[in-house]
Amino acid sequence: MERKTIGRGLTLCTHRTEQFKTSVITLSLMAPLDSSVSKRALLIHLLARTNKDLPTMAEMNRKLAGLYGARLTPRIEKNGEAQVLSLSLIAVDNRFALEGEDVFTHGLELLLACLFRPDITEKGFKEENLSREKRQLCDLIDRQNDNKITYARKRLMEEMCCDEAYSISPLGEKEEIMAFRSEEIFAEWKKLLMTCPIQISLTGNFDEKKAEEIIRPYFDRLERKKEDIAEIRTEFLTESNGNKTVTETQKVNQGKLVLGYRAGMTYDRDNYAAIKLMTEIFGSGTFSKLFVNVREKMSLCYYCSASLIYSKGIIIVQSGVETENTQKALEAIRREMEDMRAGNFSDEVILQAKLSLADSYRSVYDSVMSIDGWFLDQCVSGEFYTPQESSDMINAVSREEIIVAANMVCEDTVFILESEKEEK
């Protein structure tokens, strides 16, 4: 695994391997979470469907079929206070192509064509394409809201980070999306090419030198200026905004209880290993305090787990509860955090947590998509670590460092989604 800078605001991540039958190529553009997220989310969907050489979806599909059933998909994610817009292509490895065909190179050229040569007129994107992708993106937003686990987490972030850019959804807002005109999206495309930091990730069996020779001319022609490249910065808060509780009621079969903690981090790698290990012991494994005590022994939740968002310095506890058990579950979760601060966990659990994390880091190499995801997860970080380096950092953490990390954590916001009571 390697990450290096090959141009102004242009980073190349590579992992060469013959372990898999497929390869994956991902182009990612990073932009600040701001008022333009809806515009950009719509744009990346448009770029994934057609390009100047393949102006219809039928032609694009024939092209992908000709690349042995390759798949090209848009992805929109939030990483720290950055909106990450990606085009990913997964295709058969060159070793399995007929007559020595270079599928990887064809796939890379296809992705670059989608980004640099979209199917546009003088006025911008074609109206029929624009209308179609507006509907598709709005449907995606609806599906996320219909998933109540995702919805509860999103609502927690909106309340907890209400004065921070992190509260903004990377998918944008439906009302804004439906109102955009073609020329606005066209202008945003030109702006992104000139200002966005861009990461290109290559995973599989490929010729790295040849890949760079294909990539560089596209960006050299842009003549991007260093001062124009957007600087992505994330605001890290180490203290609570005021310990607020927000409750909503909906027609759901199962209530949701979500807690947000500030992890005490001042940047994405600040005390990362100790906080990561502390979160694992607190609520990320079957040996964790939340699983063993709150879920199993007390039977207060259908599920209860904690995760660290290191790119923002936030720990989230998510649980599914019956509405009448919400307060009991909340108090139990808080007691487990107090136990963490007091060091009430065994050395055996520390070892289990380290082994669990080491196993998860090793599993990154189990598929091309998980390797690609590892690159994407660190796309806005100033430092890059391999899975092995991350595992080594975790193994070096002491009991005392775990306790210190737990005492840096402070509760910020609680979001409760209650199920409506039936009328008698």
N, C-alpha and C positions, 0 to 999 in steps of 0.2 A: 504494500500500500504506500502510495506517495501522493503528496500534494505540492504543486509548485506554481509560481506565477509565470505566465508566458506572454503577458501583454498588459496594457493599462487597464486595470480593473478586471483582468481575465485570469482565471485560475484553472489549472488542469489537474484533475484527480485520476489516478490510474491504478488498476490492480490487474496484472496479467496473470492468467491462469488457464490451464486446460482441464480443470476439474469438472466443468459443466458442459452441457450440450447447448447452452444458450449464452448469449452475450447481451449486455445492456448498455445503452448510451443515454445520458441525461444532460440536457442543457437547462441550467437554472439561472434565472434572473432575480436579483434581490433588490427590493425597493422598500422604503420606509412605510410603516403602517400609517396611512394618512387618508385624506379625503378622496384619494384617487383609487382606492382598493377595488371598488366596484368596476371601474373602467378597465383596470388591468386584468381582473378576473375574467371579464368577458373577452378581452383581447387574447389571452392564452388559449381559450377554448376555440376561438376563430383560427388561430395559427395552427392548431392541431388537426384541423379538418381538411384543408386544401392548401395549395400553393400555386404559384404562377404556372408551373409546369403541369400541375394536376389540379385543374380548376373546379372539378366536381368531386363529391364524395365517392361516386362510383369509380372514377379514375384513381383516386387515392386508395380505395380498397383493392383495386386490381393490382396496383403497385405493391402493396403490402402482401397480397397473396403471392405475387411473383417473388417476393423475398421470403418464400417458404412459410407464409403465414405470420409474418412479423406483426407486432402490435404497437401502435403509436397512441399514447394517452397523455392528456394534460393533467397536471397536478398543481394544486394550490394549497400551500401550507403556511403556518406561522412559526417563525423561528426567532425567539426573542421578539424585538419590536420591528421585525422585518416581514414583509410579505414575500414569500418565495414562490415564484412561478416557474414551473418546469414542463418540459416536453421530454417524455421518455419513450425510447424504442427498445423493445426486447425482440431479439431475432435469433435464429439458429446459428450455432457456431460454424465458422468457416470449414472446419474439418468434416462437417456433415453435408456440405453443399455439393452439388453435382459439378463435375468438370472443373474443380478448383475455383469456383466462383467466389469472389470476395464480397460476401454478404455484409460484413462489418463496414467496409468502406461505403458501400451503397447506402446502408442505413444511416451512417454519419452524414453523407451528402444530402440525404432526404431531410434529416432534421435541420440541417443548416439552411436548406432551401425554404423550409417552413418558417424559420425565423427571419431570414433575410429577404425572401422573395414571396411574400404573401400574395394571394389572389385579390388584387385591388385595382380600382379604376382611378382616374384623376381625382375623383371626389372621395375616394376611400373604399371601404369594404362594401361588397355587394349587399343590397338590402335583404335579399332572400337568405343569405348566409347569416347576416346579423340577427334577423328575426328568429331563425332556428336556434342559434346559440343562446339568445336571450331566454328562450323557453327552457332549454336544457339546463342552464345555470340556475334559473329560478326553481326548477324541479329538484336540483341537487340541494339547494338551500332548504326546500320543504322537507326533503327526506331526512336531512340532519335534524331539523326541528321535531320531526316525528319520532326520532330515536331519543327517548327521554333521558337516557344516560348521557348522550352527547349534549342534549339541550340543557340539562342541569349543570354540566361542567361549563358550558358556554355562558349561562346566566351567572354562575359564580364569578367568572372572569370579568364580566361586564360590571358587576357590583364591586368586586374587590379592587379592580383597576380602573374605576370610573373616571379618574383624572389622569390616566396614563394611556399611551397609544396602544398598550397591550389589550385594552378592552375591545378594540376594533376587530370584527370578524374578517378574516382574509378573503372570504367569499363575497363580501360586499352586501348591499341591501337590494332587495327585489325592486323597490320603487325606483331607485336610481338606475338600476340595470335596464329596466324597461323603457326609460326615458332617453337613453343615450342615442345620439345621432351618429351616422357613419363617420363623418369628418372628425368627431371628437375621438373616436377610437383610433383612427388613422394618425392623428396628431400624437396620441399617447404612444403608439408603436414607435414613431420616429424618436420621441423623447427617451423611451426606455433603451433603445439601441445605443444612444449617446451617453446615458447617465448611469445605467445600472451596473453594479458589479455582477459579473457573470462567471458561473462555474460550470465546467464541462467535465462530466465523470464518465470514464470508460472502464468497463469491467468485462473480462473475458479473454479470449485469445485473439490478439490484434498486434499490428505493427505500430508501436508508439511513434516512431519517427515519421512514418507515413501519415498517421493521424494528425500530427502537428502540422505537417506540410499542407494538409487539406484545410485545417482550421484557420491558420494564421492569415491567409490572404483576405478572408471575409472581414476580419477585424482590422487589418492594416488599412483596408479601403475606407473604413469609418473615420480614421484619424481622430480617435477619441482623445480629449485633453484630460490630463490628470486632475485639474481643478474642477472639471465638470462631473467626475465620477462621484456619485452619492456616497456619503459616509454613513453607514448604518450604526447607530448607537442605541443601546437599550438602557432605560432608566431602571436601576436596581434600588428598591426600598428595603431597608433592613428592619424597620419598625412598623407596627400595625397602624392602619389608617383610622382605627377607632372601634374595632371589635363589633361590627354590626351583624345583625341577623335579618335575612330577607326570606319571606315565606310566600309561596304561590300555591294556588289550588287549581287542579285540573282533573279531568276525567281519566285517571290512570289506575291501573290495577295494583301498582306497587309504587309507594312513595320513594323519593330520593333525598338523601342527606349528603351534602357536599361541604367539606371544610377547606378553607384556604389558609395556609400558613406562609409567613415570610421566613425564608431559610437563613437570613442573616448574611447573604452573599452580596458582594459589591461589584462583582463581574462574573462572567460565566464559569470561570475556573477557580474562583475563590473558595478554598477549602473543599473543593469538589469531592474528593475521595471520601473524606470523613462524613460529609453530609449524605452522600450517596449510600454509604454503608449503614449509616444511622437510619435512613429511610427504609432500607431493605429489612432491617431488624424490626422497625416499628410497624411496617405494614405491607411489605412487598413479596412475601413468600408464605408457604404453608406453615412455616415455623415461626412466622412473625407474630407480634403481640396482638395485632388487630384480628388476624385470622384465628389464632388459637383461643384467645379469650373472648373477644366481642362476638365473633361469628359462631365458633364451635361451642365453647363452654356456656356462654350466656344466651346464645341463639337469638340475638337481637337483630341480626341482619341476614339477608339472603346472600350478600357479598359485602366485603369491607376491605379496601386496599388503599395503599398510599403510593404516590409516585412523585418523583422530583422533576420539575421543569428547570433544569440547570441554566438554560439560556435566559431565564427571567428571575431565577432565585426564588421559586415558589414551590411549596409542597402541597399537593392536593390529596385529600382523603375522600374517596367516593364509596357510597354504600346504598344498597337498596333495602328499604325498611317498610314495615307496616306503619301507618300513620300514628297509631297509638303507642308505638315503641320509639318514636323519634327522639324524644327527650332523654329516655334511658340510654339509647345508643350514643347520643351526643355526650352525655356525662361519662359513659364508659370509654369512649375514644379519648376524651380529655384526660381521664385517669391514666390511660396507657402512655400518653405523652409525658405526663408527670413522672411515671415510672422510668421512662427513658432518661429524663433529666436527672433522676436520682441514681441512675446506673443499675436499676433492677432488671438485669438480663444476664444470662450465664455466658461463660466463655464458649460453651458448646454451641450456643445460638450464634455467637460471633463467627465461629468457624463455619457453621452452616450457611450463614449469609455470605461469607467470602467465597465459599465453594459455589453457591448458587450464582453469584455475579460472575465468577470466573467461567462457569459453564455458559452463561448468556453471552459473554464476550467471545468465547470460542465459537458459539453457534452463528456469529456474524458471518463466518466463512462458509456456512452451509448452503447458501444460495446467492445467485448474482444479485437478486433484488435486496437482500439484507446487506450485502456489501455496498450496493448503491445507496441504500438508506443510511448507512454509516457515514458515507461522504456527505450526503444531504444534511444530516443532523448537525454537522460541524461547518456548514457552508458560510456562516457569518461569524464564526469564532476566529479570534486572532491567533489561536494556537490549534495545532492539529495533533491528535493522538491516535495511534493504532489501537485495536482491541487489546493486544498484548500489553501495550504500555498502560492502558487504563486498568487492566487486571493487576499489573504489578503495583500500581498506586494504591489500589484497594487493599491488597495483601499487606501493605506496609502500615496500614492504619492501626493504631493501638486502642485499647479500651478507653483510656483517658481522653483520646481525641474524639471518640464517638460521643462521650458524655458532654464534652465541650460543645460539640456540634449541636447536640440536642438542646442545650441551654441557650443557643443562639436563636433557636426557632421561636417565633411568637405567632399566636393565632390572630388572624385578621378578620375573616368574613365567614359566615355560615349561610348556606343557601338550602332551603327546605322546599321540596315540591311535594305537597300533600295530595292525597286522593280525596275527591269530593265524597262527602257523606251522603248516603242514600236517604231520601226523604221518606218518612214513615207515613 
